[in-house]
Amino acid sequence: MIDEERIVSFINSLDSGKSQILSEIEKEAKADFVPIVRKEMQSLLRFLVASYKPEKILEVGCAVGFSSLLMWEASGKQAKITTIENYEKRIPIAKNNFKRAGAEEDITLLEGDATLILHEMEGAYPFIFMDAAKGQYPNLLPDVTRLLSKGGILVTDNILQDGDVCESRYAVTRRDRTIHSRVREYLYELTHSDVYETVILNIADGVTLSVKK
Ligand SMILES: C[S@@+](CC[C@H](N)C(=O)[O-])C[C@H]1O[C@@H](n2cnc3c(N)ncnc32)[C@H](O)[C@@H]1O
């Protein structure tokens, strides 16, 4: 049996590439140790945005704007994106990246804690990408669900925590136990809710796709 790492690098080798500006931002983010979506996740996001063609996208967890720009490009530069970030150091970098890509009219960055911002937000988004602090997902879910349109899709990244989530809580280090139980709680809610139909995909660091029924 061929090992999983080789399969993933083979799949990634078929990636047809990104725009010059996205490649530059990806390189800069990696050099600065900014966590951004992995390659397999990039392909999935591009595919989902191209398929769903959402006019509006809400992203929770902007970092330096890489995935916002990826989704914007995948929408044919048509989608209006609202993204949230609370890490002050990353906010000006993200804003500058939106400017470099010519996307500053289409991407709005809301600065501050997503827990508070989402609570104040109104409107309906047909596509929501959750990529913030994993331990906060259960707390964010009620507002995210309220803001997701009927028939809309909620995409959540890093749901398998490099496999840790499958382990017993005693097998993970003490300091990771809270996040372990919160991610499990979030997964349970998504998969047992009357509101969502959810699939868990074992790609990248684990992804859930949830459709609001
Ligand atoms: C994995 S990074 C996002 C990466 C980005 N989506 C990408 O792929 O280009 C997660 C980001 O969420 C931010 N974050 C975490 N918790 C947050 C919160 N409660 N409110 C706002 N931002 C938050 C972190 O500061 C971090 O920059």
The ligand as a Gaussian input file, in Angstrom:
#p B3LYP/6-31G(d) Opt

LIG

0 1
 C       -5.400000      29.559000      10.522000
 S       -5.347000      31.301000      10.596000
 C       -6.337000      31.784000       9.215000
 C       -5.694000      31.490000       7.903000
 C       -6.421000      32.051000       6.723000
 N       -7.807000      31.647000       6.701000
 C       -5.740000      31.585000       5.463000
 O       -5.802000      30.378000       5.172000
 O       -5.122000      32.415000       4.788000
 C       -6.437000      31.669000      11.899000
 C       -6.542000      33.161000      12.175000
 O       -7.678000      33.373000      12.991000
 C       -7.381000      34.412000      13.880000
 N       -8.314000      34.262000      15.014000
 C       -8.336000      33.275000      15.931000
 N       -9.349000      33.473000      16.785000
 C       -9.965000      34.616000      16.412000
 C      -11.067000      35.358000      16.921000
 N      -11.750000      34.958000      17.993000
 N      -11.433000      36.474000      16.286000
 C      -10.777000      36.910000      15.188000
 N       -9.721000      36.263000      14.664000
 C       -9.317000      35.123000      15.265000
 C       -5.920000      34.183000      14.249000
 O       -5.318000      35.371000      14.742000
 C       -5.339000      33.707000      12.944000
 O       -4.730000      34.747000      12.225000

